[in-house]
Each structure stands twice: as C-alpha cells, then as structure tokens.
Amino acid sequence: MGIMDNFKEVGRIKKMADDAKKETESLRATGRSKRGYVTITLDGDKAIRSIEFSEDTANLPREELAKLTKEAHSVAVKEIDKMLKKQFKNSGLANMLMGKQ
C-alpha cells in the first residue's frame, strides 16, 4: 500500500465518521429511574438534552436523588448504545461510536 492509498483510506474513514456524526445528531434516548422519579434524555453523543424530576423528589435525601439520577442516566446510555449498534451494525462504526476499539 503506497502513500496515496493511505491518504485515500484516511479520506474514506473521515467521510464515514462525518456521515456517522450527522446520523447520530438526531438520535434521542430517554431513561427513567425504576420508580419514575427521574427522567433523562440523551442525544446520540450521549450528551444530556434534558433532566426531569417528578414532584415526588422534593423530599428525597440528596443521596437518593443522586442514585435515581445515575440510574436514569444508565438506562438512557444503554438505549443509545442499542440504537447505535443497530444503526451502524454493518459498518463497523458502532464500536467506535460507543468508545470501544
């Protein structure tokens, strides 16, 4: 493989990454804590788009609220991972997008 082939390969990979980025921008996944007290919505980059707390959380101790928030976040992350894996299953990009090599 010559230098020009390497440049072509890099260009191809960059285009694949750019295309994947565009596709993931519109993804959304919502996770809820087991009791439904906390709801978190993530985008395809796993950035938090919204967090909602039910009125029932007003009197919860901070530690419990933190636990419920982590629980809802974990559910949303797993859902995004499923969506990415399904969307890119044939391209090999799913593992790259989920931070796996």
Rosetta blueprint (number, residue, H / E / L):
1 M L
2 G L
3 I H
4 M H
5 D H
6 N H
7 F H
8 K H
9 E H
10 V H
11 G H
12 R H
13 I H
14 K H
15 K H
16 M H
17 A H
18 D H
19 D H
20 A H
21 K H
22 K H
23 E H
24 T H
25 E H
26 S L
27 L L
28 R E
29 A E
30 T E
31 G E
32 R E
33 S L
34 K L
35 R L
36 G L
37 Y L
38 V E
39 T E
40 I E
41 T E
42 L E
43 D E
44 G L
45 D L
46 K L
47 A L
48 I E
49 R E
50 S E
51 I E
52 E E
53 F E
54 S L
55 E H
56 D H
57 T H
58 A H
59 N H
60 L L
61 P L
62 R H
63 E H
64 E H
65 L H
66 A H
67 K H
68 L H
69 T H
70 K H
71 E H
72 A H
73 H H
74 S H
75 V H
76 A H
77 V H
78 K H
79 E H
80 I H
81 D H
82 K H
83 M H
84 L H
85 K H
86 K H
87 Q H
88 F L
89 K L
90 N L
91 S L
92 G L
93 L H
94 A H
95 N H
96 M H
97 L H
98 M L
99 G L
100 K L
101 Q L
